[in-house]
Amino acid sequence: MRKITVSQIKDKVKELFLKTNYHIDSDLIQRLEKALKDETSPIGKSVLQMIIENNKIASSEKIAICQDTNWLSSLSN
């Protein structure tokens, strides 16, 4: 039987947690970009552009995709 240490679990959970906070799945980004093309409302286009831009910033600067959902980082400390 393989032994897994608490430290290994902690490290993997941290890695996955950070990944989900910094990156949106590429499939979802493609759907958002398609929705942006198809959207006719100026307000709808603006919102979709903000979501896409927010993901780009989060990925490049390693900050949470959506700041109002950052409560999980408090729970993990």
Distance bins in CASP14 RR format, pairs under 12 A and 6 or more apart:
PFRMAT RR
TARGET T0000
AUTHOR 0000-0000-0000
RMODE 2
METHOD distances of the structure
MODEL  1
2 8 0 0 0 0 0 1 0 0 0 0 0
3 9 0 0 0 0 0 1 0 0 0 0 0
4 10 0 0 0 0 0 1 0 0 0 0 0
4 11 0 0 0 0 0 1 0 0 0 0 0
4 12 0 0 0 0 1 0 0 0 0 0 0
4 13 0 0 0 0 0 1 0 0 0 0 0
5 11 0 0 0 0 1 0 0 0 0 0 0
5 12 0 0 0 0 0 1 0 0 0 0 0
6 12 0 0 0 0 0 1 0 0 0 0 0
6 13 0 0 0 0 0 1 0 0 0 0 0
7 13 0 0 0 0 0 1 0 0 0 0 0
7 14 0 0 0 0 0 1 0 0 0 0 0
8 14 0 0 0 0 0 1 0 0 0 0 0
8 15 0 0 0 0 0 1 0 0 0 0 0
9 15 0 0 0 0 0 1 0 0 0 0 0
9 16 0 0 0 0 0 1 0 0 0 0 0
10 16 0 0 0 0 0 1 0 0 0 0 0
10 17 0 0 0 0 0 1 0 0 0 0 0
10 76 0 0 0 0 1 0 0 0 0 0 0
11 17 0 0 0 0 0 1 0 0 0 0 0
11 18 0 0 0 0 0 1 0 0 0 0 0
12 18 0 0 0 0 0 1 0 0 0 0 0
12 19 0 0 0 0 0 1 0 0 0 0 0
13 19 0 0 0 0 0 1 0 0 0 0 0
13 20 0 0 0 0 0 1 0 0 0 0 0
13 72 0 0 0 0 0 1 0 0 0 0 0
13 75 0 0 0 0 0 1 0 0 0 0 0
13 76 1 0 0 1 0 0 0 0 0 0 0
14 20 0 0 0 0 0 1 0 0 0 0 0
14 21 0 0 0 0 0 1 0 0 0 0 0
14 72 0 0 0 0 0 1 0 0 0 0 0
14 73 0 0 0 0 0 1 0 0 0 0 0
14 76 1 0 0 1 0 0 0 0 0 0 0
14 77 0 0 0 0 0 1 0 0 0 0 0
15 21 0 0 0 0 0 1 0 0 0 0 0
15 22 0 0 0 0 0 1 0 0 0 0 0
15 23 0 0 0 0 0 1 0 0 0 0 0
16 22 0 0 0 0 0 1 0 0 0 0 0
16 23 0 0 0 0 0 1 0 0 0 0 0
16 72 0 0 0 0 0 1 0 0 0 0 0
16 76 0 0 0 0 0 1 0 0 0 0 0
17 23 0 0 0 0 0 1 0 0 0 0 0
17 64 0 0 0 0 0 1 0 0 0 0 0
17 70 0 0 0 0 0 1 0 0 0 0 0
17 72 1 0 0 1 0 0 0 0 0 0 0
17 73 1 0 0 1 0 0 0 0 0 0 0
17 75 0 0 0 0 1 0 0 0 0 0 0
17 76 1 0 0 1 0 0 0 0 0 0 0
17 77 0 0 0 0 0 1 0 0 0 0 0
18 58 0 0 0 0 0 1 0 0 0 0 0
18 59 0 0 0 0 0 1 0 0 0 0 0
18 62 1 0 0 1 0 0 0 0 0 0 0
18 63 0 0 0 0 0 1 0 0 0 0 0
18 64 0 0 0 0 1 0 0 0 0 0 0
18 65 0 0 0 0 0 1 0 0 0 0 0
18 72 0 0 0 0 0 1 0 0 0 0 0
18 73 0 0 0 0 1 0 0 0 0 0 0
18 76 0 0 0 0 1 0 0 0 0 0 0
19 25 0 0 0 0 0 1 0 0 0 0 0
19 58 0 0 0 0 0 1 0 0 0 0 0
19 59 0 0 0 0 0 1 0 0 0 0 0
19 62 0 0 0 0 0 1 0 0 0 0 0
19 64 0 0 0 0 0 1 0 0 0 0 0
19 65 0 0 0 0 0 1 0 0 0 0 0
20 28 0 0 0 0 0 1 0 0 0 0 0
20 58 0 0 0 0 0 1 0 0 0 0 0
20 59 0 0 0 0 0 1 0 0 0 0 0
20 64 0 0 0 0 1 0 0 0 0 0 0
20 65 0 0 0 0 1 0 0 0 0 0 0
20 66 0 0 0 0 0 1 0 0 0 0 0
20 69 0 0 0 0 0 1 0 0 0 0 0
20 72 0 0 0 0 1 0 0 0 0 0 0
20 73 0 0 0 0 0 1 0 0 0 0 0
20 76 0 0 0 0 0 1 0 0 0 0 0
21 54 0 0 0 0 0 1 0 0 0 0 0
21 55 0 0 0 0 0 1 0 0 0 0 0
21 58 1 0 0 1 0 0 0 0 0 0 0
21 59 0 0 0 0 0 1 0 0 0 0 0
21 61 0 0 0 0 0 1 0 0 0 0 0
21 62 0 0 0 0 1 0 0 0 0 0 0
21 63 0 0 0 0 1 0 0 0 0 0 0
21 64 1 0 1 0 0 0 0 0 0 0 0
21 65 1 0 0 1 0 0 0 0 0 0 0
21 66 0 0 0 0 1 0 0 0 0 0 0
21 67 0 0 0 0 0 1 0 0 0 0 0
21 69 0 0 0 0 1 0 0 0 0 0 0
21 70 1 0 0 1 0 0 0 0 0 0 0
21 71 0 0 0 0 0 1 0 0 0 0 0
21 72 1 0 0 1 0 0 0 0 0 0 0
21 73 1 0 0 1 0 0 0 0 0 0 0
21 76 0 0 0 0 0 1 0 0 0 0 0
22 54 0 0 0 0 0 1 0 0 0 0 0
22 55 0 0 0 0 1 0 0 0 0 0 0
22 56 0 0 0 0 0 1 0 0 0 0 0
22 57 0 0 0 0 1 0 0 0 0 0 0
22 58 1 0 1 0 0 0 0 0 0 0 0
22 59 1 0 1 0 0 0 0 0 0 0 0
22 60 0 0 0 0 1 0 0 0 0 0 0
22 61 0 0 0 0 1 0 0 0 0 0 0
22 62 1 0 1 0 0 0 0 0 0 0 0
22 63 1 0 0 1 0 0 0 0 0 0 0
22 64 1 0 0 1 0 0 0 0 0 0 0
22 65 1 0 0 1 0 0 0 0 0 0 0
22 66 0 0 0 0 0 1 0 0 0 0 0
22 70 0 0 0 0 0 1 0 0 0 0 0
22 73 0 0 0 0 0 1 0 0 0 0 0
23 29 0 0 0 0 1 0 0 0 0 0 0
23 54 0 0 0 0 0 1 0 0 0 0 0
23 55 1 0 0 1 0 0 0 0 0 0 0
23 56 0 0 0 0 0 1 0 0 0 0 0
23 57 0 0 0 0 0 1 0 0 0 0 0
23 58 1 0 0 1 0 0 0 0 0 0 0
23 59 1 0 1 0 0 0 0 0 0 0 0
23 60 0 0 0 0 0 1 0 0 0 0 0
23 61 0 0 0 0 0 1 0 0 0 0 0
23 62 0 0 0 0 1 0 0 0 0 0 0
23 63 0 0 0 0 0 1 0 0 0 0 0
23 64 0 0 0 0 0 1 0 0 0 0 0
23 65 1 0 0 1 0 0 0 0 0 0 0
24 30 0 0 0 0 0 1 0 0 0 0 0
24 31 0 0 0 0 1 0 0 0 0 0 0
24 32 1 0 0 1 0 0 0 0 0 0 0
24 33 0 0 0 0 0 1 0 0 0 0 0
24 51 0 0 0 0 1 0 0 0 0 0 0
24 52 0 0 0 0 1 0 0 0 0 0 0
24 53 0 0 0 0 0 1 0 0 0 0 0
24 54 0 0 0 0 1 0 0 0 0 0 0
24 55 1 0 1 0 0 0 0 0 0 0 0
24 56 0 0 0 0 1 0 0 0 0 0 0
24 57 0 0 0 0 0 1 0 0 0 0 0
24 58 0 0 0 0 1 0 0 0 0 0 0
24 59 0 0 0 0 1 0 0 0 0 0 0
24 64 0 0 0 0 0 1 0 0 0 0 0
24 65 1 0 0 1 0 0 0 0 0 0 0
24 66 0 0 0 0 1 0 0 0 0 0 0
25 31 0 0 0 0 1 0 0 0 0 0 0
25 32 0 0 0 0 0 1 0 0 0 0 0
25 55 0 0 0 0 1 0 0 0 0 0 0
25 59 0 0 0 0 0 1 0 0 0 0 0
25 65 0 0 0 0 0 1 0 0 0 0 0
26 32 0 0 0 0 0 1 0 0 0 0 0
26 33 0 0 0 0 0 1 0 0 0 0 0
26 55 0 0 0 0 0 1 0 0 0 0 0
26 59 0 0 0 0 0 1 0 0 0 0 0
27 33 0 0 0 0 0 1 0 0 0 0 0
27 34 0 0 0 0 0 1 0 0 0 0 0
28 34 0 0 0 0 0 1 0 0 0 0 0
28 35 0 0 0 0 0 1 0 0 0 0 0
28 48 0 0 0 0 0 1 0 0 0 0 0
28 51 0 0 0 0 1 0 0 0 0 0 0
28 52 0 0 0 0 0 1 0 0 0 0 0
28 55 0 0 0 0 1 0 0 0 0 0 0
28 65 0 0 0 0 0 1 0 0 0 0 0
29 35 0 0 0 0 0 1 0 0 0 0 0
29 36 0 0 0 0 0 1 0 0 0 0 0
29 48 0 0 0 0 0 1 0 0 0 0 0
29 51 0 0 0 0 1 0 0 0 0 0 0
29 52 1 0 0 1 0 0 0 0 0 0 0
29 53 0 0 0 0 0 1 0 0 0 0 0
29 54 0 0 0 0 0 1 0 0 0 0 0
29 55 1 0 0 1 0 0 0 0 0 0 0
29 56 0 0 0 0 1 0 0 0 0 0 0
29 58 0 0 0 0 0 1 0 0 0 0 0
29 59 0 0 0 0 1 0 0 0 0 0 0
29 65 0 0 0 0 0 1 0 0 0 0 0
30 36 0 0 0 0 0 1 0 0 0 0 0
30 37 0 0 0 0 0 1 0 0 0 0 0
30 52 0 0 0 0 0 1 0 0 0 0 0
30 55 0 0 0 0 0 1 0 0 0 0 0
31 37 0 0 0 0 0 1 0 0 0 0 0
31 38 0 0 0 0 0 1 0 0 0 0 0
31 48 0 0 0 0 0 1 0 0 0 0 0
31 51 0 0 0 0 0 1 0 0 0 0 0
31 52 0 0 0 0 0 1 0 0 0 0 0
32 38 0 0 0 0 0 1 0 0 0 0 0
32 39 0 0 0 0 0 1 0 0 0 0 0
32 44 0 0 0 0 0 1 0 0 0 0 0
32 45 0 0 0 0 0 1 0 0 0 0 0
32 47 0 0 0 0 0 1 0 0 0 0 0
32 48 1 0 1 0 0 0 0 0 0 0 0
32 49 0 0 0 0 1 0 0 0 0 0 0
32 50 0 0 0 0 0 1 0 0 0 0 0
32 51 1 0 1 0 0 0 0 0 0 0 0
32 52 1 0 1 0 0 0 0 0 0 0 0
32 53 0 0 0 0 0 1 0 0 0 0 0
32 54 0 0 0 0 0 1 0 0 0 0 0
32 55 0 0 0 0 1 0 0 0 0 0 0
32 56 0 0 0 0 0 1 0 0 0 0 0
32 65 0 0 0 0 0 1 0 0 0 0 0
33 39 0 0 0 0 0 1 0 0 0 0 0
33 45 0 0 0 0 0 1 0 0 0 0 0
33 48 0 0 0 0 1 0 0 0 0 0 0
33 49 0 0 0 0 1 0 0 0 0 0 0
33 51 0 0 0 0 0 1 0 0 0 0 0
33 52 1 0 0 1 0 0 0 0 0 0 0
33 53 0 0 0 0 0 1 0 0 0 0 0
33 55 0 0 0 0 0 1 0 0 0 0 0
33 56 0 0 0 0 0 1 0 0 0 0 0
34 48 0 0 0 0 1 0 0 0 0 0 0
34 52 0 0 0 0 0 1 0 0 0 0 0
35 41 0 0 0 0 0 1 0 0 0 0 0
35 44 0 0 0 0 1 0 0 0 0 0 0
35 45 0 0 0 0 1 0 0 0 0 0 0
35 47 0 0 0 0 1 0 0 0 0 0 0
35 48 1 0 1 0 0 0 0 0 0 0 0
35 49 0 0 0 0 0 1 0 0 0 0 0
35 51 0 0 0 0 1 0 0 0 0 0 0
35 52 0 0 0 0 1 0 0 0 0 0 0
36 42 0 0 0 0 0 1 0 0 0 0 0
36 44 0 0 0 0 1 0 0 0 0 0 0
36 45 1 0 0 1 0 0 0 0 0 0 0
36 46 0 0 0 0 1 0 0 0 0 0 0
36 47 0 0 0 0 1 0 0 0 0 0 0
36 48 1 0 1 0 0 0 0 0 0 0 0
36 49 1 0 0 1 0 0 0 0 0 0 0
36 50 0 0 0 0 0 1 0 0 0 0 0
36 51 0 0 0 0 1 0 0 0 0 0 0
36 52 1 0 0 1 0 0 0 0 0 0 0
36 53 0 0 0 0 0 1 0 0 0 0 0
37 45 0 0 0 0 1 0 0 0 0 0 0
37 48 0 0 0 0 1 0 0 0 0 0 0
37 49 0 0 0 0 0 1 0 0 0 0 0
37 52 0 0 0 0 0 1 0 0 0 0 0
38 44 0 0 0 0 0 1 0 0 0 0 0
38 45 0 0 0 0 1 0 0 0 0 0 0
38 48 0 0 0 0 1 0 0 0 0 0 0
39 45 1 0 1 0 0 0 0 0 0 0 0
39 46 0 0 0 0 1 0 0 0 0 0 0
39 47 0 0 0 0 1 0 0 0 0 0 0
39 48 1 0 0 1 0 0 0 0 0 0 0
39 49 0 0 0 0 1 0 0 0 0 0 0
39 51 0 0 0 0 0 1 0 0 0 0 0
39 52 0 0 0 0 0 1 0 0 0 0 0
40 48 0 0 0 0 0 1 0 0 0 0 0
41 47 0 0 0 0 1 0 0 0 0 0 0
41 48 0 0 0 0 1 0 0 0 0 0 0
42 48 0 0 0 0 0 1 0 0 0 0 0
42 49 0 0 0 0 0 1 0 0 0 0 0
43 49 0 0 0 0 0 1 0 0 0 0 0
43 50 0 0 0 0 0 1 0 0 0 0 0
44 50 0 0 0 0 1 0 0 0 0 0 0
44 51 0 0 0 0 0 1 0 0 0 0 0
45 51 0 0 0 0 0 1 0 0 0 0 0
45 52 0 0 0 0 0 1 0 0 0 0 0
46 52 0 0 0 0 0 1 0 0 0 0 0
46 53 0 0 0 0 0 1 0 0 0 0 0
47 53 0 0 0 0 0 1 0 0 0 0 0
47 54 0 0 0 0 0 1 0 0 0 0 0
48 54 0 0 0 0 0 1 0 0 0 0 0
48 55 0 0 0 0 0 1 0 0 0 0 0
49 55 0 0 0 0 0 1 0 0 0 0 0
49 56 0 0 0 0 0 1 0 0 0 0 0
50 56 0 0 0 0 0 1 0 0 0 0 0
50 57 0 0 0 0 0 1 0 0 0 0 0
50 65 0 0 0 0 0 1 0 0 0 0 0
50 66 0 0 0 0 0 1 0 0 0 0 0
51 57 0 0 0 0 0 1 0 0 0 0 0
51 58 0 0 0 0 0 1 0 0 0 0 0
51 65 0 0 0 0 1 0 0 0 0 0 0
51 66 0 0 0 0 1 0 0 0 0 0 0
52 58 0 0 0 0 0 1 0 0 0 0 0
52 59 0 0 0 0 0 1 0 0 0 0 0
52 65 0 0 0 0 0 1 0 0 0 0 0
53 59 0 0 0 0 0 1 0 0 0 0 0
53 60 0 0 0 0 0 1 0 0 0 0 0
53 61 0 0 0 0 0 1 0 0 0 0 0
53 65 0 0 0 0 0 1 0 0 0 0 0
54 60 0 0 0 0 0 1 0 0 0 0 0
54 61 0 0 0 0 0 1 0 0 0 0 0
54 63 0 0 0 0 1 0 0 0 0 0 0
54 64 0 0 0 0 1 0 0 0 0 0 0
54 65 1 0 0 1 0 0 0 0 0 0 0
54 66 1 0 0 1 0 0 0 0 0 0 0
54 67 0 0 0 0 1 0 0 0 0 0 0
54 68 0 0 0 0 0 1 0 0 0 0 0
54 69 0 0 0 0 0 1 0 0 0 0 0
55 61 0 0 0 0 0 1 0 0 0 0 0
55 63 0 0 0 0 0 1 0 0 0 0 0
55 64 0 0 0 0 0 1 0 0 0 0 0
55 65 1 0 1 0 0 0 0 0 0 0 0
55 66 0 0 0 0 1 0 0 0 0 0 0
56 63 0 0 0 0 0 1 0 0 0 0 0
56 65 0 0 0 0 0 1 0 0 0 0 0
57 63 1 0 0 1 0 0 0 0 0 0 0
57 64 0 0 0 0 0 1 0 0 0 0 0
57 65 0 0 0 0 1 0 0 0 0 0 0
57 66 0 0 0 0 0 1 0 0 0 0 0
57 67 0 0 0 0 0 1 0 0 0 0 0
58 64 1 0 0 1 0 0 0 0 0 0 0
58 65 1 0 1 0 0 0 0 0 0 0 0
58 66 0 0 0 0 1 0 0 0 0 0 0
58 67 0 0 0 0 1 0 0 0 0 0 0
58 69 0 0 0 0 0 1 0 0 0 0 0
58 70 0 0 0 0 0 1 0 0 0 0 0
59 65 0 0 0 0 1 0 0 0 0 0 0
63 69 0 0 0 0 0 1 0 0 0 0 0
63 70 0 0 0 0 1 0 0 0 0 0 0
63 73 0 0 0 0 0 1 0 0 0 0 0
64 70 1 0 1 0 0 0 0 0 0 0 0
64 71 0 0 0 0 1 0 0 0 0 0 0
64 72 0 0 0 0 1 0 0 0 0 0 0
64 73 1 0 0 1 0 0 0 0 0 0 0
64 74 0 0 0 0 0 1 0 0 0 0 0
65 72 0 0 0 0 0 1 0 0 0 0 0
66 72 0 0 0 0 0 1 0 0 0 0 0
67 73 0 0 0 0 0 1 0 0 0 0 0
69 75 0 0 0 0 0 1 0 0 0 0 0
70 76 0 0 0 0 0 1 0 0 0 0 0
70 77 0 0 0 0 0 1 0 0 0 0 0
71 77 0 0 0 0 0 1 0 0 0 0 0
END
